[in-house]
Amino acid sequence: MLLSSGVIFSLLVQTDVVNNDKLSLSTPEKLRYLNIPEPLKNAIKATDFVRQVADLNVNDREKAILREIGSGNVPSFARVLKPVKVIETIDGKSYELIFFSTTDYMAIGSDKDYIYVPLTPLTAQCIANSLDCLLPTKKIVDIIYATAEIKLRPQPIPPSEKMTTIPIFWQHTDSVKQQLKKIGFNRLTDEIIAGHKKDIIISNKIYDRNRTSDRVIIYGWHKAENIPIQPIYDGHIASYADYSHGVRFISNLGFLNGVPIKLEAILNDSTYSLLLSNEGRISKPYYPIK
């Protein structure tokens, strides 16, 4: 049985709407941060965490991951929300939408010693809800890739029954680190990184009437703009997560022509959903929480 929302830690997204900070509402293009606690001084290193959870089943592994996130054992790139700009013309009128995306995928550990943690969609959705965030749509993934300052080469690992295990998660994390090392990437620059994972996305396919079970919807792993290795795919059950999956959070708070707005409202609108969706209105921009 997968995790229920009752076992998910309580986190709040840091937004100036909540804090009534009028200055930040007038400057929507600055960095924002998820209000995840600061890491404890004795936080476990990713290297040691890998050994602790290597033999756990999916449910126990995700509980362990959630405990680490809840205690603040998260790299800086999993906290930073960077503004991304979308400009579209709808019915002859120009719209500018600014949304906020984490600069990289969710991970456990520090900026130097971390492991990317693929999650099942239920767990990812529970975290997103607690943070007042969304998972991306296909279009958002494409926009983030086009915007990303650092575009990495996908590095597939040959398929096997081990691709859903921590040792393979660790192996793939290391391959990404090696790519970043070769280009001399500095995490302190807060640049967006993309291309190294498939995204768990939200889509109308989640609630397809023809589905026989809950599914995870994945997309991305771009080789270049408009050339993803993984087209939208719903062939895996909702309890599935392999090394190639990444969890990137998008703040629910955005700015449409300078005015604060919830992205859920945009996705729910038959006209303005064009800003964030290739499949029209998405009335349920989330996975079902049980």
C-alpha positions as CSV (number, residue, x, y, z in Angstrom):
1,M,0.0,0.0,0.0
2,L,1.3,3.4,-0.9
3,L,1.7,6.3,1.5
4,S,-1.4,8.1,2.5
5,S,-1.6,11.9,2.9
6,G,-1.9,11.4,6.7
7,V,1.8,10.4,7.0
8,I,3.1,13.3,4.9
9,F,4.9,16.0,6.9
10,S,3.5,19.5,6.9
11,L,5.3,22.1,4.9
12,L,4.4,25.6,3.7
13,V,5.5,27.3,0.5
14,Q,7.2,30.6,1.2
15,T,5.1,33.2,-0.7
16,D,4.7,36.8,-0.1
17,V,1.0,36.6,-0.7
18,V,0.9,34.7,2.6
19,N,3.2,37.2,4.3
20,N,1.4,40.2,2.8
21,D,4.7,41.5,1.5
22,K,3.6,44.2,-0.9
23,L,7.1,44.9,-2.1
24,S,7.6,41.3,-3.4
25,L,4.2,41.4,-5.2
26,S,5.5,44.3,-7.2
27,T,8.8,42.5,-8.0
28,P,7.6,39.1,-9.3
29,E,10.8,38.2,-11.1
30,K,13.0,37.5,-8.0
31,L,14.0,34.1,-6.6
32,R,11.7,32.5,-4.2
33,Y,12.3,29.5,-1.8
34,L,10.3,26.5,-0.6
35,N,10.0,26.8,3.2
36,I,11.8,23.5,3.9
37,P,13.6,23.5,7.2
38,E,17.3,24.2,7.3
39,P,19.3,20.9,7.5
40,L,20.4,19.7,10.9
41,K,24.1,19.8,11.7
42,N,24.1,16.0,12.0
43,A,22.0,15.4,8.9
44,I,22.9,12.1,7.3
45,K,25.1,12.2,4.2
46,A,23.6,10.9,0.9
47,T,26.3,8.3,0.8
48,D,25.2,6.9,4.1
49,F,21.5,7.3,3.3
50,V,21.9,5.1,0.2
51,R,23.3,2.3,2.4
52,Q,20.4,2.7,4.9
53,V,17.6,2.4,2.4
54,A,19.1,0.2,-0.3
55,D,17.1,-2.9,0.6
56,L,13.8,-1.3,1.6
57,N,10.6,-1.8,-0.3
58,V,9.1,1.2,-2.2
59,N,6.7,2.2,0.6
60,D,9.4,2.1,3.4
61,R,11.9,3.8,1.1
62,E,9.6,6.7,0.4
63,K,8.8,7.1,4.1
64,A,12.5,7.4,4.8
65,I,12.9,10.0,2.0
66,L,10.0,12.0,3.4
67,R,11.6,12.0,6.9
68,E,14.8,13.4,5.4
69,I,13.0,16.1,3.4
70,G,10.9,16.9,6.5
71,S,14.1,17.4,8.6
72,G,15.6,19.7,6.0
73,N,18.1,17.2,4.5
74,V,17.7,18.7,1.0
75,P,20.2,20.4,-1.3
76,S,19.8,24.1,-2.1
77,F,18.7,23.4,-5.7
78,A,15.7,21.6,-4.4
79,R,14.6,24.7,-2.4
80,V,15.2,27.5,-5.0
81,L,12.2,28.6,-7.1
82,K,13.4,30.5,-10.2
83,P,11.1,32.7,-12.3
84,V,10.3,31.4,-15.8
85,K,8.6,33.7,-18.3
86,V,5.9,32.6,-20.8
87,I,4.6,35.0,-23.5
88,E,1.6,34.1,-25.6
89,T,-1.0,35.8,-27.7
90,I,-4.6,34.7,-27.0
91,D,-7.5,36.1,-29.0
92,G,-5.3,38.9,-30.2
93,K,-4.1,40.0,-26.8
94,S,-0.6,39.5,-25.4
95,Y,-0.1,37.8,-22.1
96,E,3.0,37.5,-19.9
97,L,3.0,34.8,-17.3
98,I,5.8,34.3,-14.8
99,F,5.8,31.0,-12.9
100,F,8.4,29.6,-10.5
101,S,10.2,26.3,-11.0
102,T,12.8,24.6,-8.8
103,T,16.2,24.7,-10.5
104,D,16.7,21.0,-10.4
105,Y,14.9,17.7,-9.3
106,M,14.2,16.7,-5.8
107,A,17.2,15.1,-4.0
108,I,18.4,14.1,-0.5
109,G,21.7,15.4,1.0
110,S,23.8,18.5,0.4
111,D,24.9,20.3,-2.8
112,K,28.1,18.2,-2.9
113,D,26.8,14.8,-1.6
114,Y,23.3,14.2,-2.8
115,I,21.1,11.6,-4.5
116,Y,18.2,12.3,-6.8
117,V,15.1,10.6,-5.4
118,P,12.6,9.4,-8.0
119,L,9.2,9.1,-6.3
120,T,5.8,7.5,-7.0
121,P,3.2,10.1,-8.1
122,L,1.2,9.8,-4.9
123,T,4.2,10.7,-2.8
124,A,5.2,13.5,-5.1
125,Q,1.7,14.9,-5.2
126,C,1.4,14.8,-1.4
127,I,4.6,16.9,-1.1
128,A,3.4,19.2,-3.8
129,N,0.1,19.8,-1.9
130,S,2.0,20.5,1.3
131,L,4.2,23.0,-0.5
132,D,1.3,24.7,-2.5
133,C,3.1,23.5,-5.6
134,L,2.1,21.7,-8.8
135,L,3.9,19.0,-10.8
136,P,4.6,20.3,-14.3
137,T,2.6,19.7,-17.5
138,K,4.2,18.6,-20.7
139,K,4.2,22.2,-21.9
140,I,5.8,23.4,-18.7
141,V,8.5,20.7,-19.1
142,D,9.2,22.0,-22.6
143,I,9.3,25.6,-21.4
144,I,11.7,24.8,-18.6
145,Y,14.0,22.9,-21.0
146,A,14.0,25.8,-23.5
147,T,14.7,28.2,-20.6
148,A,17.4,26.1,-18.8
149,E,20.8,27.6,-18.8
150,I,22.3,24.1,-18.4
151,K,21.1,21.4,-20.8
152,L,22.5,18.0,-20.0
153,R,22.7,15.0,-22.2
154,P,20.3,12.1,-21.2
155,Q,22.2,9.1,-19.9
156,P,20.0,6.0,-20.2
157,I,21.0,2.9,-18.2
158,P,20.2,-0.5,-19.9
159,P,16.8,-1.7,-18.7
160,S,16.7,-4.3,-16.0
161,E,14.7,-5.3,-12.9
162,K,17.2,-3.2,-10.9
163,M,16.3,0.1,-12.5
164,T,13.7,0.8,-9.7
165,T,16.3,0.3,-6.9
166,I,18.4,2.7,-4.9
167,P,21.8,1.5,-6.2
168,I,20.7,2.4,-9.8
169,F,19.3,5.7,-8.5
170,W,22.8,6.3,-7.0
171,Q,24.6,5.2,-10.2
172,H,22.5,7.6,-12.4
173,T,23.0,10.5,-9.9
174,D,26.8,9.9,-10.2
175,S,26.6,10.1,-14.0
176,V,24.8,13.4,-13.8
177,K,27.4,14.7,-11.3
178,Q,30.2,13.7,-13.7
179,Q,28.5,15.7,-16.5
180,L,28.3,18.8,-14.2
181,K,31.9,18.4,-13.1
182,K,33.1,18.3,-16.7
183,I,31.4,21.7,-17.5
184,G,32.6,23.2,-14.2
185,F,29.1,23.9,-13.1
186,N,28.7,26.0,-9.9
187,R,25.5,25.3,-7.9
188,L,25.6,28.8,-6.4
189,T,24.6,30.4,-9.7
190,D,21.0,29.1,-9.3
191,E,20.8,28.2,-12.9
192,I,18.1,25.8,-14.1
193,I,19.3,22.3,-15.1
194,A,17.3,20.2,-17.5
195,G,17.6,17.2,-19.8
196,H,18.9,14.6,-17.3
197,K,15.5,13.2,-16.1
198,K,12.0,12.4,-17.3
199,D,9.4,14.4,-15.5
200,I,6.4,13.1,-13.6
201,I,3.7,15.3,-15.1
202,I,0.1,16.2,-14.6
203,S,-2.2,15.5,-17.5
204,N,-5.8,14.7,-18.4
205,K,-4.5,11.2,-18.9
206,I,-4.4,10.7,-15.1
207,Y,-8.2,10.6,-15.1
208,D,-8.7,8.8,-18.5
209,R,-12.0,6.9,-18.3
210,N,-10.4,3.9,-20.1
211,R,-7.7,3.4,-17.5
212,T,-8.0,0.2,-15.5
213,S,-5.7,1.4,-12.7
214,D,-4.0,4.5,-11.4
215,R,-1.0,5.4,-13.6
216,V,2.1,7.6,-13.5
217,I,2.4,9.9,-16.5
218,I,6.0,10.6,-17.6
219,Y,7.5,12.8,-20.3
220,G,10.7,14.4,-21.3
221,W,14.4,13.5,-21.2
222,H,15.2,16.0,-24.0
223,K,18.1,15.6,-26.4
224,A,17.3,19.0,-27.8
225,E,14.3,21.4,-27.9
226,N,11.2,19.5,-29.2
227,I,13.2,16.2,-29.2
228,P,12.3,14.3,-26.0
229,I,13.4,10.7,-25.7
230,Q,10.2,10.0,-23.8
231,P,6.9,11.1,-25.3
232,I,3.9,11.3,-22.9
233,Y,3.6,7.7,-21.5
234,D,1.1,6.2,-19.1
235,G,2.2,2.6,-19.3
236,H,3.4,2.3,-15.7
237,I,1.2,1.7,-12.7
238,A,1.2,4.5,-10.0
239,S,3.5,2.5,-7.7
240,Y,6.3,2.6,-10.2
241,A,9.4,4.8,-10.1
242,D,12.7,4.2,-11.8
243,Y,16.0,6.0,-12.0
244,S,15.1,8.1,-15.0
245,H,12.1,9.8,-13.2
246,G,12.6,13.2,-11.7
247,V,10.3,15.3,-9.4
248,R,10.4,19.0,-10.2
249,F,8.1,21.4,-8.3
250,I,6.3,24.4,-9.7
251,S,4.9,27.0,-7.3
252,N,1.1,27.4,-7.5
253,L,1.7,31.1,-7.3
254,G,2.4,32.9,-10.6
255,F,2.0,36.4,-12.0
256,L,-0.2,37.0,-15.1
257,N,0.5,40.5,-16.6
258,G,1.9,41.4,-13.2
259,V,-1.1,40.2,-11.2
260,P,-0.7,37.3,-8.7
261,I,-2.7,34.2,-9.8
262,K,-2.9,30.5,-8.9
263,L,-1.6,28.3,-11.7
264,E,-4.5,25.9,-10.9
265,A,-6.9,28.6,-12.0
266,I,-5.0,29.1,-15.3
267,L,-5.1,25.3,-16.0
268,N,-8.8,25.2,-15.2
269,D,-9.6,27.9,-17.7
270,S,-10.6,26.8,-21.2
271,T,-8.9,29.9,-22.7
272,Y,-5.9,30.7,-20.6
273,S,-4.8,27.1,-20.1
274,L,-3.0,27.6,-23.4
275,L,-0.3,29.3,-21.4
276,L,0.7,26.1,-19.6
277,S,-1.0,23.2,-21.4
278,N,-0.8,21.5,-24.8
279,E,-3.9,19.5,-24.1
280,G,-6.3,22.3,-23.3
281,R,-8.0,22.7,-20.0
282,I,-6.8,20.4,-17.2
283,S,-9.6,20.5,-14.6
284,K,-7.8,18.2,-12.2
285,P,-4.1,19.2,-12.2
286,Y,-3.1,16.7,-9.7
287,Y,-2.9,13.0,-8.9
288,P,-5.6,11.4,-6.8
289,I,-4.6,11.2,-3.1
290,K,-5.9,8.1,-1.3
